[in-house]
Amino acid sequence: MTGGTSSTLNLDKLYAARLQAARARPYLATALFALHAVESRQVPTMAVDRHWRCYVSARFVDRTPVEELAGVWVHEVSHLLRDHHGRSDRVAKERGLNGPGERLRMNIAADCEINDDVYGEGLVRPEGVVDPASLGLSEGELMEDYLRQFRLGPLTQRHTWLDCGSGADGLQRGWELGPDGAHGLSAQERDAVRFRVAQGIKGRPGSAARTWQRWAEEAFQPPQPWRELLGSAVRAATSGSGAGADYSYGRPSRRSAGVPGVVLPSLRRRPPQVSVIIDTSGSVSDAELGSALVEVAAISQAVGGRRDMVSVLPCDAAAPAVHQLCRAEGIPLMGGGGTDLRTGFTKALRARPRPDVIVVLTDGQTPWPTSQPSCRTVIGLFPRPFESRSWDEDDDPEYVPAAPPDWARVVEIGSAPGGR
């Protein structure tokens, strides 16, 4: 029976396992108790939809120890908290991934992101669970990264039964109740659950795994117009002729039908290439550098989680190295001298592939390029009270830094909506 709770489902055992999960991971308790259980004979184990319903197989509950069920509860709610359904939808659209096989790959990749640190410390690891090691992959990466590193084949054969529901891969199943079904959470209620979980993690930072601490840091940041502005700039950068597009033989052009014996490539959109220049001069505080790393993570999300499309250039008076974005906390933000971000612009524009968008995070105390770069530029300014601005960096009391150029989009990070 799907769509209701029948007497065949052992609710006492199921809810005892949820309570044990909450005791093992108290910072997830709000999310765990927000899930509504729905019995289903069509799910192999447990699954979630994007509306925070948890579909449960009665037979699975009967044959599984409470200790293992607790881990499954945490696993399923992790899909929802980490927005695997929304991220899978974006990846599918951007990479042209369609069909149940690709959605199964997304489910497996999402499981790899979760399972490398969900078990232990009170949660029993089930036998045969899919994790990065079982596919010969490294731990600590995101779903989008894992998705590029494997295909369905011998290593994934034993996971073909896997089905964590639309909450894991974004594809609605026939046995799900859908957006109009009972006991689903509204978008506002889902956001409130995420906020309370993030608040609990930040309140007791030593009790959560590092991956959850990083998630909470990103989830806890209030919506900023800076991020909306960045998203707008990215969309504008890829809407022009030839920008964010490339030819691919993965899907032949429809014109091939008119040229017998010749396969023509089709023009496909790709995520934009973004170069982020971070001001690491002495006038930028450690707190602002930390804020810059949070913004880099938001930039990664703005390009659909494609961290390989984001490069980071720490820069004071020189830009020593370009870093491909792997983990934001792994980027060395060293500097501390004077400020001349023109060197960062030069290095970014010489990179291959060339950027579609340059994003600059700075306090504004720098000279700017005299000519407009060949790509769009967005400048995020760290706020500075007038009395605290160190205009005398070069021992010149009359020195005043130039205002950001007119050809750039500018907004203060953390400011109210506006900017130019």
C-alpha positions in Angstrom: 0.0 0.0 0.0 1.4 3.4 -1.0 0.1 6.7 0.3 -0.8 5.8 3.9 0.4 4.0 7.0 -0.9 0.5 7.5 -0.7 -1.9 10.4 2.0 -4.0 8.5 4.6 -1.3 9.1 6.3 -1.7 12.5 6.1 2.0 13.4 7.5 1.4 16.9 10.7 -0.1 15.5 10.9 2.6 12.8 10.5 5.5 15.3 12.8 3.9 17.8 15.5 3.9 15.1 14.8 7.6 14.3 15.2 8.4 18.0 18.5 6.5 18.1 19.6 8.5 15.0 18.7 11.8 16.7 20.7 10.8 19.8 23.7 9.8 17.6 23.5 13.1 15.5 21.6 15.6 17.8 22.3 18.4 15.4 20.1 16.6 12.8 17.2 16.0 15.2 15.0 18.9 13.8 15.3 17.5 10.2 14.8 13.9 11.3 11.6 14.6 13.1 10.4 16.8 10.2 10.2 13.8 8.0 6.7 12.1 7.6 6.8 8.3 7.2 4.7 6.8 4.4 4.5 3.0 3.9 5.2 1.9 0.4 5.6 -1.6 -1.2 7.4 -0.1 -4.2 10.5 1.1 -2.5 13.3 -1.4 -1.8 14.4 0.1 1.5 13.7 3.7 2.4 13.4 6.8 0.1 12.5 10.4 0.3 10.8 12.9 -2.0 11.7 16.6 -2.3 8.7 17.4 -0.1 10.2 15.7 3.0 8.2 12.5 3.0 10.0 9.3 3.8 8.7 6.2 2.0 9.4 3.0 3.9 9.3 -0.7 3.0 7.6 -2.7 5.9 9.7 -5.8 4.9 12.9 -3.8 5.1 12.0 -2.5 8.6 11.2 -6.1 9.7 14.5 -7.6 8.6 16.8 -4.6 9.5 18.2 -4.1 13.1 17.3 -0.8 14.8 21.0 0.2 14.8 21.2 0.0 11.0 17.8 1.7 10.5 19.1 4.6 12.5 21.9 5.1 9.9 19.4 4.9 7.0 17.3 7.7 8.6 20.4 9.9 8.7 21.4 8.9 5.2 18.0 9.8 3.7 17.6 13.2 5.6 21.1 14.1 4.4 19.9 13.9 0.8 17.3 16.6 1.6 19.5 18.9 3.7 22.2 18.9 1.0 19.6 19.7 -1.7 20.6 16.7 -3.9 17.3 16.9 -5.7 17.8 20.6 -6.7 21.5 20.0 -7.6 20.7 16.9 -9.7 18.1 18.9 -11.6 20.7 21.6 -12.4 23.3 19.1 -13.4 20.8 17.2 -15.6 19.9 20.4 -17.4 23.5 21.7 -17.8 25.0 18.4 -19.0 22.1 17.1 -20.9 21.7 14.0 -18.7 18.4 12.3 -19.2 16.8 9.0 -18.5 16.7 6.6 -15.5 20.3 5.4 -16.0 21.7 8.9 -15.6 19.4 9.5 -12.5 20.7 6.3 -11.0 24.2 7.6 -11.5 23.2 10.8 -9.7 21.8 8.8 -6.8 25.0 6.8 -6.6 27.1 10.0 -6.7 24.9 11.6 -4.0 25.3 8.5 -1.9 29.1 8.7 -2.2 29.0 12.3 -1.0 27.0 11.3 2.1 28.4 7.8 3.0 32.0 8.6 3.3 31.4 10.2 6.7 27.8 9.4 7.8 28.6 6.1 9.7 30.5 5.4 12.9 30.2 7.2 16.3 26.8 5.5 17.1 25.6 4.7 13.6 26.2 1.2 12.2 27.4 0.9 8.6 25.1 -1.5 6.6 26.7 -4.2 4.5 27.2 -3.4 0.8 26.6 0.4 1.2 27.8 2.4 -1.8 30.7 4.7 -1.0 33.6 6.2 -2.9 36.0 3.4 -1.9 33.6 0.8 -3.5 34.0 2.6 -6.8 37.7 3.2 -6.5 37.2 6.9 -5.9 38.7 9.3 -3.3 36.7 10.5 -0.3 35.5 14.0 0.6 34.2 15.2 -2.8 30.8 16.4 -3.9 28.1 14.7 -5.9 28.9 16.8 -9.0 32.6 15.7 -8.8 31.8 12.0 -8.4 29.4 12.1 -11.3 32.2 12.9 -13.7 34.4 10.0 -12.4 32.4 6.9 -13.0 29.9 5.3 -15.4 27.5 2.5 -14.9 29.3 -0.8 -15.3 30.8 -3.7 -13.3 31.6 -1.6 -10.2 28.0 -0.3 -10.0 26.2 -3.5 -11.0 25.3 -4.4 -7.4 23.8 -1.0 -6.8 21.2 -1.1 -9.7 18.5 -1.7 -7.1 19.3 1.6 -5.4 16.4 4.1 -5.2 16.4 6.9 -2.7 13.6 8.7 -4.4 13.3 12.1 -5.9 14.9 13.6 -2.8 18.2 12.1 -4.0 18.1 12.7 -7.8 15.2 15.0 -8.6 13.1 12.6 -10.7 9.6 12.1 -9.3 8.5 8.5 -9.0 5.0 7.2 -9.7 4.6 6.1 -6.1 5.4 9.5 -4.6 2.5 11.7 -3.4 3.8 14.7 -5.3 3.5 18.4 -4.4 -0.2 18.3 -3.6 -0.1 15.2 -1.5 -0.6 15.2 2.3 2.1 15.8 4.9 4.6 17.5 2.6 6.5 20.6 3.8 6.2 23.9 2.0 9.3 25.7 0.6 9.3 28.0 3.6 9.0 25.1 6.1 11.9 23.3 4.3 14.1 26.4 4.6 13.2 26.8 8.3 14.3 23.2 8.9 17.6 23.8 7.2 18.2 27.0 9.1 17.5 25.4 12.5 19.9 22.5 11.6 22.6 24.9 10.5 22.0 27.0 13.7 22.4 23.8 15.8 25.7 22.9 14.1 27.1 26.4 14.5 26.1 26.5 18.1 28.1 23.3 18.9 30.8 23.2 16.1 32.8 20.4 17.8 30.0 17.9 17.7 29.5 17.7 13.9 31.7 16.3 11.1 33.7 18.8 9.1 31.5 18.3 6.1 28.4 19.3 8.1 30.2 22.3 9.6 31.1 23.5 6.0 27.5 22.9 5.0 26.2 24.9 8.0 28.5 27.8 7.2 27.1 28.1 3.7 23.5 27.4 4.7 23.6 29.9 7.6 24.6 32.9 5.4 21.6 35.1 4.8 20.6 35.7 1.2 22.7 38.5 -0.2 22.1 40.8 -3.2 25.7 40.2 -4.1 24.9 36.6 -5.0 21.8 37.6 -6.9 24.0 40.1 -8.8 26.6 37.4 -9.6 23.9 35.1 -10.9 22.6 37.8 -13.1 26.1 38.6 -14.4 26.8 34.9 -15.1 23.6 34.5 -17.0 24.3 37.7 -19.0 27.8 36.5 -19.8 26.6 33.2 -21.3 23.7 34.8 -23.3 25.9 36.5 -25.8 26.8 35.0 -29.2 29.4 32.3 -28.8 29.8 32.7 -25.0 29.4 29.7 -22.9 29.0 27.4 -25.9 31.0 24.8 -27.6 30.6 22.1 -30.3 30.0 18.5 -29.3 29.7 15.2 -31.2 27.9 13.7 -28.2 24.6 14.8 -29.8 25.0 15.2 -33.6 23.5 18.3 -35.3 20.1 17.9 -36.9 21.7 19.3 -40.1 23.6 16.0 -40.4 20.5 14.6 -42.1 21.0 16.9 -45.0 24.7 15.8 -45.5 24.7 12.0 -46.0 27.8 10.3 -44.7 28.9 13.3 -42.6 28.3 13.7 -38.9 28.1 17.3 -37.9 28.6 18.5 -34.3 25.9 20.4 -32.4 26.4 23.6 -30.5 25.8 23.0 -26.8 25.8 25.4 -23.9 28.4 24.9 -21.2 28.7 26.5 -17.7 30.6 29.7 -17.8 34.3 29.9 -16.8 34.7 32.1 -13.8 37.9 33.6 -12.5 37.8 34.9 -8.9 40.4 37.5 -7.8 40.7 37.7 -4.0 42.4 40.8 -2.5 44.9 39.4 0.1 46.6 42.7 0.8 47.4 43.9 4.3 44.3 46.1 4.4 42.0 43.1 4.2 41.2 41.4 7.5 41.2 37.6 8.2 37.5 37.8 8.8 37.0 39.3 5.3 39.2 36.6 3.8 37.0 34.0 5.5 34.0 35.8 4.0 35.6 35.7 0.6 35.8 31.9 0.8 32.1 31.7 1.6 31.4 33.8 -1.4 33.6 31.5 -3.6 31.4 28.6 -2.5 28.3 30.6 -3.5 30.0 31.4 -6.9 30.5 27.6 -7.4 26.8 27.1 -6.8 25.9 29.9 -9.2 27.6 27.9 -12.0 25.6 24.7 -11.1 28.2 23.2 -8.7 30.8 23.0 -11.5 33.9 23.7 -9.3 36.1 22.8 -12.3 34.7 26.0 -14.0 35.9 28.2 -11.2 39.5 29.3 -10.7 40.8 31.5 -7.8 43.7 34.0 -7.8 44.9 35.3 -4.5 46.4 38.7 -5.2 48.0 41.6 -3.4 50.6 43.4 -5.5 51.3 40.2 -7.4 49.2 37.1 -8.4 51.6 34.2 -7.8 49.3 31.3 -8.7 46.0 30.3 -10.1 44.1 27.6 -8.1 41.3 25.4 -9.5 38.5 25.3 -7.0 38.4 21.9 -5.2 37.6 22.9 -1.6 37.3 26.5 -0.7 39.1 26.0 2.6 42.1 24.5 0.7 42.9 27.7 -1.1 46.0 29.5 0.3 45.1 33.1 0.8 48.6 34.5 1.5 49.7 38.0 0.9 49.7 41.0 3.2 51.6 43.5 1.1 50.4 46.4 -1.0 47.6 46.2 -3.4 47.6 46.2 -7.2 44.9 43.9 -8.6 45.8 44.8 -12.1 48.3 41.8 -11.9 45.4 39.6 -11.1 43.4 40.8 -14.1 46.4 40.2 -16.4 46.9 36.6 -15.1 43.2 35.8 -15.3 42.9 37.0 -18.9 45.9 34.9 -19.9 44.4 31.7 -18.5 43.2 29.0 -20.8 40.3 28.6 -21.2 39.7 32.3 -21.0 37.1 33.4 -18.4 33.6 34.4 -19.3 33.3 36.3 -16.0 35.9 37.9 -13.7 34.8 38.3 -10.1 36.9 40.6 -7.8 36.5 40.5 -4.0 38.3 43.5 -2.5 38.2 46.5 -0.2 38.7 48.7 -3.2 42.1 50.1 -2.2 43.7 49.3 -5.6 44.4 50.7 -9.0 42.2 49.3 -11.7 42.9 48.4 -15.3 42.6 51.4 -17.7 40.8 49.4 -20.3 37.7 47.1 -20.0 38.5 43.4 -20.1 37.2 41.2 -22.8 34.7 39.6 -20.4 32.2 40.8 -17.9 33.5 41.9 -14.5 31.7 41.9 -11.1 33.3 43.6 -8.1 32.3 42.7 -4.6 33.5 45.4 -2.1 34.1 44.7 1.6 32.3 47.5 3.5 34.6 50.2 4.9 33.6 53.0 7.3 35.1 56.2 5.9 37.1 56.8 9.1 38.7 53.4 9.0 40.0 53.5 5.5 43.8 53.5 5.3 44.3 55.9 2.4 48.0 56.4 3.3 49.2 53.0 2.2 52.1 54.6 0.2 52.9 57.2 2.9 51.1 59.7 0.8 48.4 61.6 2.9 46.8 62.9 -0.2 46.4 59.4 -1.8 42.8 58.4 -2.5 42.2 55.1 -4.3 40.3 55.2 -7.6 36.7 54.3 -7.6 35.8 51.0 -9.3 35.5 51.5 -13.1 32.2 52.1 -14.7 32.5 49.0 -16.9 32.2 46.7 -13.8 29.1 45.7 -11.9 29.7 46.7 -8.2 28.0 45.9 -5.0 29.0 45.9 -1.3 29.2 42.4 0.2 26.6 42.2 2.9 24.8 45.4 1.9 21.1 46.0 1.3 19.8 45.5 -2.2 21.3 48.0 -4.6 24.8 48.4 -6.0 25.4 49.5 -9.5 
